[in-house]
Amino acid sequence: MEKAKFIPLEFEKIETETEQIRRAEAFYENLNRRRTVREFSAESVPFEIIESAILTAGTAPSGANMQPWRFVVVQSPEVKKQIREAAEKEEFESYNKRMSDKWLRRLAPLGTDENKPFLEIAPYLIVVFRITSIIENDESEPTYYSQESVGIAVGMLLAALHNAGLATLTHTPSPMKFLQEILDRPKNEIPFVLIPVGYPAENAKVPDIRRKSLEEIMQIV
Ligand SMILES: Cc1cc2nc3c(=O)[nH]c(=O)nc-3n(C[C@H](O)[C@H](O)[C@H](O)COP(=O)(O)O)c2cc1C
């Protein structure tokens, strides 16, 4: 059993409560401007932003510190085309056969359908995989709380990309097994989410939907 080793925590206390509150509110205001974008521009974006955002995602907490994530960055037009074709095939089945009426009713205000041109237009697709197990000393071991861990990392990735002035779409063309095949990932890496990243198209529109209020989402005991 490896023994725990400790180092001093790097922690800088923010001097005043006023400054703390200002920062908290500014962060909220910034993130409140994030919207899921479905109309992208083909304009290129600095690769350094993609790298920094993935590094940020990699700072997420994870069950037993297993960091059970892989971020595959797709920039090749040929691979993007393959992903679009496979996604549209699955999405056609989903929208026309697999989704319940209740689900379709929920999606109606978003105006989505099986057409996914953004998968070829956006300069980058970040495909996030969840690593379900690892091999150590010839033995397989599950990663612990991998769903929760990867979910948190994706949230941080979306926030980092938004903070750097880029638009994202959280896309889950279900089932997503085709991503494992096209991107040649091993069986223990399960596709989690597909994120087109770039600038929004000029005059891009987003659904007119509302966020729940604080009273609706917070309970104080
Ligand atoms: C887990 C998850 C899966 C999603 N899958 C899709 C998707 O496949 N296609 C899509 O257009 N939007 C997808 N979305 C985006 C949601 O529709 C969007 O976040 C929601 O409508 C709220 O809009 P906002 O992100 O602009 O606040 C997904 C979001 C999440 C969190």
The ligand as a Gaussian input file, in Angstrom:
#p B3LYP/6-31G(d) Opt

LIG

0 1
 C      -25.836000      15.954000     -21.201000
 C      -26.326000      16.911000     -22.259000
 C      -26.633000      16.448000     -23.511000
 C      -27.035000      17.324000     -24.515000
 N      -27.264000      16.846000     -25.777000
 C      -27.572000      17.687000     -26.763000
 C      -27.666000      17.234000     -28.101000
 O      -27.433000      16.055000     -28.391000
 N      -28.002000      18.125000     -29.071000
 C      -28.216000      19.442000     -28.790000
 O      -28.500000      20.202000     -29.713000
 N      -28.104000      19.929000     -27.524000
 C      -27.765000      19.088000     -26.521000
 N      -27.599000      19.564000     -25.239000
 C      -27.734000      21.007000     -24.968000
 C      -29.027000      21.348000     -24.227000
 O      -30.116000      21.246000     -25.095000
 C      -28.890000      22.769000     -23.656000
 O      -27.854000      22.790000     -22.709000
 C      -30.173000      23.246000     -22.974000
 O      -31.191000      23.355000     -23.926000
 C      -29.989000      24.586000     -22.244000
 O      -29.526000      25.574000     -23.142000
 P      -28.223000      26.428000     -22.832000
 O      -27.077000      25.440000     -22.776000
 O      -28.110000      27.383000     -23.973000
 O      -28.400000      27.055000     -21.507000
 C      -27.191000      18.701000     -24.234000
 C      -26.870000      19.166000     -22.942000
 C      -26.434000      18.296000     -21.979000
 C      -26.051000      18.815000     -20.620000

